């Protein structure tokens, strides 16, 4: 699987680890930066590139990393076609894929040790979208809103 990674300085060490881990486990890791540790860098240039490349390639996933993962998830979700999930547990890693068909995982490097964060990525990669009609319906509502800007009808509105 092709995996696009982007991070800021807070996620740099974890990103470097994940690039190696992904390659060792037969995946194609595409590093979108940061390419060196710089405490003054900002996450949007790196995260938006990883998110854009993920959205442009169906079947690929993205991994974005920062201190908390919050800003990175927000940034990635600005890219049309991205469904980024902030992951903080095994359950959120699997449910993001299973129920939301997320294509980007956001991780807070200051919130988890490397082994835990790596396990989240492994679970995210290995979990398939369930395809259940209720989940598909919800994802389609979000896609429609993303394309048109029109709110989905409230229950009973038709």
N, CA and C atoms as a LAMMPS dump frame, in Angstrom:
ITEM: TIMESTEP
0
ITEM: NUMBER OF ATOMS
474
ITEM: BOX BOUNDS ff ff ff
-5.0000000000000000e+02 5.0000000000000000e+02
-5.0000000000000000e+02 5.0000000000000000e+02
-5.0000000000000000e+02 5.0000000000000000e+02
ITEM: ATOMS id mol type element x y z
1 1 1 N 0.847 -1.174 0
2 1 2 C 0 0 0
3 1 3 C 0.891 1.235 0
4 2 1 N 0.471 2.248 -0.749
5 2 2 C 1.198 3.514 -0.75
6 2 3 C 0.665 4.364 0.397
7 3 1 N 1.597 4.9 1.188
8 3 2 C 1.263 5.69 2.363
9 3 3 C 2.013 7.014 2.28
10 4 1 N 1.255 8.109 2.264
11 4 2 C 1.836 9.45 2.231
12 4 3 C 1.908 9.975 3.659
13 5 1 N 3.089 10.458 4.059
14 5 2 C 3.283 10.933 5.426
15 5 3 C 3.678 12.402 5.425
16 6 1 N 3.124 13.139 6.388
17 6 2 C 3.487 14.534 6.58
18 6 3 C 3.464 14.868 8.057
19 7 1 N 4.376 15.729 8.477
20 7 2 C 4.468 16.066 9.897
21 7 3 C 5.123 17.43 10.076
22 8 1 N 5.055 17.91 11.315
23 8 2 C 5.855 19.062 11.704
24 8 3 C 6.983 18.568 12.606
25 9 1 N 7.673 19.5 13.244
26 9 2 C 8.803 19.13 14.105
27 9 3 C 8.393 18.19 15.235
28 10 1 N 7.205 18.384 15.791
29 10 2 C 6.764 17.535 16.906
30 10 3 C 6.56 16.093 16.48
31 11 1 N 6.239 15.883 15.22
32 11 2 C 6.017 14.533 14.718
33 11 3 C 7.177 13.96 13.937
34 12 1 N 8.263 14.731 13.83
35 12 2 C 9.373 14.323 12.961
36 12 3 C 9.956 12.957 13.324
37 13 1 N 10.274 12.743 14.581
38 13 2 C 10.89 11.47 14.989
39 13 3 C 9.953 10.292 14.73
40 14 1 N 8.663 10.453 15.033
41 14 2 C 7.698 9.387 14.773
42 14 3 C 7.546 9.152 13.273
43 15 1 N 7.514 10.205 12.494
44 15 2 C 7.395 10.05 11.04
45 15 3 C 8.577 9.274 10.482
46 16 1 N 9.776 9.606 10.912
47 16 2 C 10.969 8.892 10.459
48 16 3 C 10.874 7.401 10.806
49 17 1 N 10.427 7.116 12.014
50 17 2 C 10.239 5.729 12.439
51 17 3 C 9.208 5.024 11.559
52 18 1 N 8.082 5.692 11.305
53 18 2 C 7.014 5.071 10.516
54 18 3 C 7.431 4.841 9.068
55 19 1 N 8.203 5.743 8.501
56 19 2 C 8.697 5.533 7.131
57 19 3 C 9.489 4.232 7.077
58 20 1 N 10.383 4.029 8.033
59 20 2 C 11.174 2.789 8.077
60 20 3 C 10.287 1.579 8.322
61 21 1 N 9.381 1.687 9.282
62 21 2 C 8.505 0.562 9.617
63 21 3 C 7.641 0.17 8.425
64 22 1 N 7.091 1.154 7.736
65 22 2 C 6.25 0.868 6.572
66 22 3 C 7.047 0.129 5.496
67 23 1 N 8.237 0.61 5.207
68 23 2 C 9.077 -0.04 4.188
69 23 3 C 9.425 -1.469 4.598
70 24 1 N 9.775 -1.651 5.863
71 24 2 C 10.113 -2.992 6.365
72 24 3 C 8.929 -3.949 6.272
73 25 1 N 7.713 -3.401 6.253
74 25 2 C 6.511 -4.221 6.218
75 25 3 C 5.847 -4.241 4.844
76 26 1 N 6.615 -3.918 3.811
77 26 2 C 6.168 -4.087 2.441
78 26 3 C 5.304 -2.986 1.869
79 27 1 N 5.264 -1.845 2.526
80 27 2 C 4.472 -0.718 2.032
81 27 3 C 5.39 0.302 1.363
82 28 1 N 4.81 1.115 0.519
83 28 2 C 5.561 2.197 -0.113
84 28 3 C 5.305 3.47 0.68
85 29 1 N 6.292 3.913 1.416
86 29 2 C 6.18 5.13 2.216
87 29 3 C 6.662 6.309 1.384
88 30 1 N 5.801 7.323 1.254
89 30 2 C 6.146 8.527 0.507
90 30 3 C 6.22 9.676 1.514
91 31 1 N 7.417 10.162 1.744
92 31 2 C 7.678 11.197 2.738
93 31 3 C 7.421 12.57 2.136
94 32 1 N 6.413 13.263 2.664
95 32 2 C 6.065 14.608 2.2
96 32 3 C 6.619 15.688 3.135
97 33 1 N 7.515 15.304 4.042
98 33 2 C 8.143 16.244 4.964
99 33 3 C 7.422 16.275 6.302
100 34 1 N 8.015 16.919 7.205
101 34 2 C 9.262 17.67 7.228
102 34 3 C 10.438 16.728 6.962
103 35 1 N 11.461 17.312 6.354
104 35 2 C 12.606 16.515 5.954
105 35 3 C 13.778 16.649 6.912
106 36 1 N 13.657 17.554 7.861
107 36 2 C 14.64 17.706 8.922
108 36 3 C 13.929 18.3 10.126
109 37 1 N 14.518 18.111 11.287
110 37 2 C 13.925 18.666 12.499
111 37 3 C 14.189 20.167 12.526
112 38 1 N 13.123 20.941 12.614
113 38 2 C 13.217 22.398 12.725
114 38 3 C 12.103 22.843 13.659
115 39 1 N 12.456 23.235 14.864
116 39 2 C 11.471 23.587 15.887
117 39 3 C 10.586 24.757 15.483
118 40 1 N 10.951 25.477 14.437
119 40 2 C 10.165 26.634 14.008
120 40 3 C 9.263 26.329 12.811
121 41 1 N 9.252 25.084 12.351
122 41 2 C 8.432 24.8 11.17
123 41 3 C 6.942 24.777 11.504
124 42 1 N 6.137 24.831 10.466
125 42 2 C 4.676 24.791 10.576
126 42 3 C 4.177 23.544 9.869
127 43 1 N 3.085 22.959 10.387
128 43 2 C 2.589 21.71 9.809
129 43 3 C 1.839 21.85 8.489
130 44 1 N 1.138 22.958 8.194
131 44 2 C 0.323 22.963 6.968
132 44 3 C 1.058 22.628 5.674
133 45 1 N 2.261 23.147 5.408
134 45 2 C 2.887 22.803 4.122
135 45 3 C 3.1 21.303 3.925
136 46 1 N 3.422 20.598 4.978
137 46 2 C 3.718 19.165 4.879
138 46 3 C 2.432 18.336 4.898
139 47 1 N 1.549 18.684 5.807
140 47 2 C 0.307 17.919 5.966
141 47 3 C -0.596 18.076 4.741
142 48 1 N -0.71 19.285 4.224
143 48 2 C -1.567 19.491 3.05
144 48 3 C -1.034 18.737 1.838
145 49 1 N 0.269 18.652 1.695
146 49 2 C 0.84 17.882 0.581
147 49 3 C 0.541 16.39 0.735
148 50 1 N 0.702 15.874 1.935
149 50 2 C 0.383 14.458 2.163
150 50 3 C -1.097 14.197 1.915
151 51 1 N -1.956 15.104 2.371
152 51 2 C -3.399 14.934 2.202
153 51 3 C -3.796 15.034 0.728
154 52 1 N -3.256 16.003 0
155 52 2 C -3.575 16.131 -1.426
156 52 3 C -3.165 14.89 -2.207
157 53 1 N -1.996 14.384 -1.909
158 53 2 C -1.522 13.198 -2.64
159 53 3 C -2.369 11.982 -2.29
160 54 1 N -2.807 11.883 -1.042
161 54 2 C -3.681 10.778 -0.641
162 54 3 C -5.008 10.862 -1.381
163 55 1 N -5.603 12.045 -1.402
164 55 2 C -6.898 12.228 -2.064
165 55 3 C -6.811 11.945 -3.558
166 56 1 N -5.671 12.228 -4.159
167 56 2 C -5.5 12.047 -5.603
168 56 3 C -5.276 10.592 -5.995
169 57 1 N -5.058 9.738 -5.016
170 57 2 C -4.736 8.343 -5.322
171 57 3 C -5.653 7.391 -4.548
172 58 1 N -6.783 7.027 -5.132
173 58 2 C -7.675 6.087 -4.45
174 58 3 C -6.932 4.816 -4.046
175 59 1 N -7.191 4.373 -2.837
176 59 2 C -6.53 3.186 -2.32
177 59 3 C -5.312 3.493 -1.478
178 60 1 N -4.776 4.702 -1.593
179 60 2 C -3.65 5.108 -0.753
180 60 3 C -4.194 5.616 0.573
181 61 1 N -3.315 5.685 1.554
182 61 2 C -3.692 6.322 2.814
183 61 3 C -2.65 7.371 3.168
184 62 1 N -3.049 8.256 4.075
185 62 2 C -2.152 9.28 4.572
186 62 3 C -1.978 9.141 6.07
187 63 1 N -0.811 9.527 6.533
188 63 2 C -0.515 9.579 7.953
189 63 3 C 0.045 10.97 8.223
190 64 1 N -0.648 11.735 9.068
191 64 2 C -0.178 13.067 9.42
192 64 3 C 0.066 13.105 10.922
193 65 1 N 1.131 13.79 11.312
194 65 2 C 1.599 13.696 12.687
195 65 3 C 2.023 15.069 13.19
196 66 1 N 1.595 15.38 14.402
197 66 2 C 2.03 16.594 15.087
198 66 3 C 2.123 16.316 16.566
199 67 1 N 2.126 17.361 17.358
200 67 2 C 2.191 17.184 18.799
201 67 3 C 0.944 16.526 19.353
202 68 1 N -0.211 17.097 19.028
203 68 2 C -1.487 16.515 19.469
204 68 3 C -2.21 15.79 18.355
205 69 1 N -1.913 16.139 17.125
206 69 2 C -2.613 15.59 15.971
207 69 3 C -3.852 16.38 15.594
208 70 1 N -4.276 17.298 16.45
209 70 2 C -5.493 18.062 16.178
210 70 3 C -5.355 18.974 14.965
211 71 1 N -4.339 19.821 14.959
212 71 2 C -4.15 20.737 13.83
213 71 3 C -3.944 20 12.526
214 72 1 N -3.248 18.886 12.601
215 72 2 C -2.975 18.098 11.399
216 72 3 C -4.263 17.496 10.839
217 73 1 N -5.142 17.016 11.712
218 73 2 C -6.437 16.485 11.254
219 73 3 C -7.272 17.597 10.632
220 74 1 N -7.275 18.758 11.263
221 74 2 C -8.034 19.893 10.721
222 74 3 C -7.498 20.266 9.346
223 75 1 N -6.177 20.37 9.23
224 75 2 C -5.572 20.737 7.942
225 75 3 C -5.891 19.707 6.872
226 76 1 N -5.702 18.435 7.185
227 76 2 C -5.954 17.386 6.194
228 76 3 C -7.406 17.402 5.735
229 77 1 N -8.317 17.665 6.647
230 77 2 C -9.736 17.675 6.29
231 77 3 C -10.139 18.868 5.432
232 78 1 N -9.255 19.821 5.239
233 78 2 C -9.519 20.939 4.326
234 78 3 C -9.375 20.506 2.865
235 79 1 N -8.729 19.37 2.638
236 79 2 C -8.473 18.888 1.278
237 79 3 C -9.676 18.083 0.809
238 80 1 N -10.225 18.483 -0.326
239 80 2 C -11.378 17.789 -0.888
240 80 3 C -11.037 16.319 -1.104
241 81 1 N -11.914 15.454 -0.625
242 81 2 C -11.722 14.023 -0.797
243 81 3 C -11.016 13.342 0.354
244 82 1 N -10.614 14.121 1.346
245 82 2 C -9.953 13.538 2.512
246 82 3 C -10.962 13.363 3.633
247 83 1 N -10.872 12.226 4.285
248 83 2 C -11.6 11.958 5.524
249 83 3 C -10.533 11.586 6.541
250 84 1 N -10.072 12.582 7.283
251 84 2 C -9.001 12.378 8.255
252 84 3 C -9.587 12.179 9.638
253 85 1 N -9.037 11.212 10.346
254 85 2 C -9.497 10.901 11.694
255 85 3 C -8.348 11.044 12.684
256 86 1 N -8.599 11.782 13.749
257 86 2 C -7.655 11.852 14.858
258 86 3 C -7.793 10.553 15.639
259 87 1 N -6.697 9.835 15.755
260 87 2 C -6.719 8.515 16.382
261 87 3 C -5.955 8.562 17.693
262 88 1 N -6.577 8.008 18.729
263 88 2 C -5.938 7.991 20.055
264 88 3 C -6.064 6.644 20.752
265 89 1 N -6.649 5.652 20.078
266 89 2 C -6.802 4.316 20.665
267 89 3 C -6.91 3.298 19.536
268 90 1 N -6.783 2.023 19.911
269 90 2 C -6.971 0.969 18.92
270 90 3 C -8.368 1.055 18.309
271 91 1 N -9.361 1.326 19.155
272 91 2 C -10.741 1.396 18.675
273 91 3 C -10.93 2.529 17.681
274 92 1 N -10.366 3.713 17.957
275 92 2 C -10.559 4.815 17.012
276 92 3 C -9.813 4.561 15.708
277 93 1 N -8.698 3.837 15.773
278 93 2 C -7.964 3.496 14.543
279 93 3 C -8.778 2.565 13.661
280 94 1 N -9.411 1.562 14.258
281 94 2 C -10.189 0.614 13.447
282 94 3 C -11.529 1.204 13.033
283 95 1 N -12.198 1.913 13.929
284 95 2 C -13.504 2.481 13.577
285 95 3 C -13.395 3.566 12.507
286 96 1 N -12.297 4.288 12.499
287 96 2 C -12.109 5.307 11.463
288 96 3 C -12.18 4.692 10.075
289 97 1 N -11.627 3.511 9.929
290 97 2 C -11.671 2.816 8.639
291 97 3 C -12.993 2.079 8.464
292 98 1 N -13.367 1.308 9.463
293 98 2 C -14.533 0.426 9.384
294 98 3 C -15.834 1.19 9.159
295 99 1 N -16.027 2.283 9.888
296 99 2 C -17.286 3.026 9.831
297 99 3 C -17.216 4.276 8.967
298 100 1 N -16.054 4.927 8.911
299 100 2 C -15.953 6.216 8.231
300 100 3 C -15.174 6.164 6.93
301 101 1 N -14.616 5.017 6.596
302 101 2 C -13.781 4.874 5.401
303 101 3 C -12.745 5.994 5.325
304 102 1 N -12.162 6.329 6.494
305 102 2 C -11.149 7.382 6.547
306 102 3 C -9.96 6.97 5.69
307 103 1 N -9.361 7.955 5.034
308 103 2 C -8.188 7.678 4.227
309 103 3 C -6.929 8.349 4.787
310 104 1 N -7.091 9.111 5.859
311 104 2 C -5.956 9.737 6.532
312 104 3 C -6.103 9.533 8.027
313 105 1 N -5.005 9.171 8.659
314 105 2 C -4.946 9.024 10.113
315 105 3 C -4.079 10.155 10.652
316 106 1 N -4.532 10.78 11.712
317 106 2 C -3.766 11.829 12.378
318 106 3 C -3.394 11.34 13.769
319 107 1 N -2.121 11.506 14.106
320 107 2 C -1.613 11 15.382
321 107 3 C -0.866 12.104 16.115
322 108 1 N -1.095 12.196 17.411
323 108 2 C -0.35 13.108 18.268
324 108 3 C 0.895 12.423 18.794
325 109 1 N 2.056 12.814 18.293
326 109 2 C 3.312 12.166 18.684
327 109 3 C 3.65 12.406 20.15
328 110 1 N 3.159 13.5 20.708
329 110 2 C 3.423 13.779 22.126
330 110 3 C 2.424 13.077 23.041
331 111 1 N 1.477 12.383 22.453
332 111 2 C 0.431 11.717 23.223
333 111 3 C 0.653 10.215 23.351
334 112 1 N 1.505 9.653 22.484
335 112 2 C 1.67 8.196 22.418
336 112 3 C 3.135 7.835 22.229
337 113 1 N 3.541 6.697 22.776
338 113 2 C 4.897 6.221 22.502
339 113 3 C 4.923 5.635 21.084
340 114 1 N 6.115 5.375 20.59
341 114 2 C 6.268 4.918 19.196
342 114 3 C 5.576 3.596 18.925
343 115 1 N 5.672 2.67 19.86
344 115 2 C 5.04 1.366 19.647
345 115 3 C 3.526 1.499 19.533
346 116 1 N 2.94 2.327 20.375
347 116 2 C 1.486 2.525 20.34
348 116 3 C 1.073 3.206 19.042
349 117 1 N 1.779 4.25 18.668
350 117 2 C 1.459 4.967 17.429
351 117 3 C 1.623 4.051 16.216
352 118 1 N 2.651 3.224 16.226
353 118 2 C 2.863 2.278 15.127
354 118 3 C 1.714 1.275 15.059
355 119 1 N 1.255 0.824 16.207
356 119 2 C 0.12 -0.107 16.237
357 119 3 C -1.123 0.558 15.639
358 120 1 N -1.342 1.845 15.935
359 120 2 C -2.486 2.549 15.345
360 120 3 C -2.402 2.533 13.818
361 121 1 N -1.23 2.808 13.285
362 121 2 C -1.049 2.812 11.829
363 121 3 C -1.279 1.41 11.267
364 122 1 N -0.745 0.408 11.922
365 122 2 C -0.933 -0.987 11.482
366 122 3 C -2.419 -1.342 11.447
367 123 1 N -3.14 -1.015 12.502
368 123 2 C -4.581 -1.301 12.552
369 123 3 C -5.332 -0.545 11.458
370 124 1 N -4.968 0.707 11.257
371 124 2 C -5.61 1.536 10.236
372 124 3 C -5.418 0.924 8.852
373 125 1 N -4.201 0.489 8.565
374 125 2 C -3.896 -0.125 7.271
375 125 3 C -4.648 -1.444 7.095
376 126 1 N -4.692 -2.247 8.146
377 126 2 C -5.255 -3.596 8.044
378 126 3 C -6.775 -3.642 8.1
379 127 1 N -7.415 -2.565 8.524
380 127 2 C -8.864 -2.572 8.67
381 127 3 C -9.53 -2.109 7.38
382 128 1 N -10.521 -2.841 6.948
383 128 2 C -11.269 -2.497 5.735
384 128 3 C -12.555 -1.758 6.106
385 129 1 N -13.028 -0.982 5.179
386 129 2 C -14.326 -0.323 5.326
387 129 3 C -15.416 -1.39 5.317
388 130 1 N -16.355 -1.286 6.228
389 130 2 C -17.408 -2.304 6.349
390 130 3 C -18.383 -2.294 5.186
391 131 1 N -18.588 -1.136 4.588
392 131 2 C -19.553 -1.028 3.498
393 131 3 C -20.999 -1.088 3.944
394 132 1 N -21.237 -1.061 5.245
395 132 2 C -22.611 -1.111 5.741
396 132 3 C -23.405 0.081 5.203
397 133 1 N -24.654 -0.15 4.795
398 133 2 C -25.456 0.917 4.2
399 133 3 C -25.557 2.187 5.05
400 134 1 N -25.681 2.052 6.362
401 134 2 C -25.811 3.255 7.199
402 134 3 C -24.536 4.088 7.157
403 135 1 N -23.387 3.427 7.09
404 135 2 C -22.125 4.16 7.023
405 135 3 C -21.946 4.779 5.641
406 136 1 N -22.279 4.028 4.614
407 136 2 C -22.182 4.547 3.253
408 136 3 C -23.089 5.763 3.079
409 137 1 N -24.301 5.679 3.607
410 137 2 C -25.243 6.804 3.518
411 137 3 C -24.643 8.058 4.148
412 138 1 N -24.043 7.905 5.297
413 138 2 C -23.472 9.056 6.015
414 138 3 C -22.281 9.645 5.26
415 139 1 N -21.432 8.772 4.741
416 139 2 C -20.284 9.244 3.971
417 139 3 C -20.75 9.975 2.713
418 140 1 N -21.79 9.448 2.071
419 140 2 C -22.336 10.115 0.885
420 140 3 C -22.911 11.479 1.232
421 141 1 N -23.551 11.612 2.385
422 141 2 C -24.061 12.922 2.814
423 141 3 C -22.923 13.934 2.935
424 142 1 N -21.826 13.5 3.518
425 142 2 C -20.676 14.392 3.673
426 142 3 C -20.075 14.75 2.319
427 143 1 N -19.976 13.765 1.433
428 143 2 C -19.456 14.027 0.086
429 143 3 C -20.341 14.995 -0.682
430 144 1 N -21.653 14.809 -0.562
431 144 2 C -22.589 15.727 -1.226
432 144 3 C -22.417 17.14 -0.698
433 145 1 N -22.286 17.266 0.619
434 145 2 C -22.096 18.593 1.209
435 145 3 C -20.779 19.212 0.736
436 146 1 N -19.743 18.392 0.689
437 146 2 C -18.437 18.877 0.241
438 146 3 C -18.518 19.407 -1.198
439 147 1 N -19.285 18.724 -2.059
440 147 2 C -19.411 19.126 -3.461
441 147 3 C -20.335 20.318 -3.658
442 148 1 N -21.458 20.359 -2.922
443 148 2 C -22.495 21.35 -3.213
444 148 3 C -22.623 22.457 -2.182
445 149 1 N -22.192 22.191 -0.96
446 149 2 C -22.397 23.159 0.114
447 149 3 C -23.805 23.142 0.665
448 150 1 N -24.632 22.215 0.18
449 150 2 C -26.014 22.122 0.655
450 150 3 C -26.102 21.146 1.82
451 151 1 N -26.78 21.59 2.879
452 151 2 C -26.956 20.736 4.047
453 151 3 C -27.866 19.565 3.727
454 152 1 N -27.578 18.403 4.314
455 152 2 C -28.504 17.28 4.138
456 152 3 C -29.806 17.604 4.86
457 153 1 N -30.92 17.078 4.365
458 153 2 C -32.2 17.364 5.032
459 153 3 C -32.232 16.792 6.441
460 154 1 N -32.93 17.48 7.293
461 154 2 C -33.17 16.945 8.647
462 154 3 C -34.132 15.767 8.542
463 155 1 N -34.102 14.862 9.531
464 155 2 C -35.055 13.749 9.494
465 155 3 C -36.491 14.293 9.377
466 156 1 N -37.258 13.681 8.473
467 156 2 C -38.646 14.099 8.256
468 156 3 C -38.797 15.191 7.216
469 157 1 N -37.671 15.805 6.781
470 157 2 C -37.748 16.859 5.754
471 157 3 C -37.739 16.289 4.344
472 158 1 N -37.391 15.027 4.211
473 158 2 C -37.473 14.43 2.903
474 158 3 C -36.263 14.31 2.151
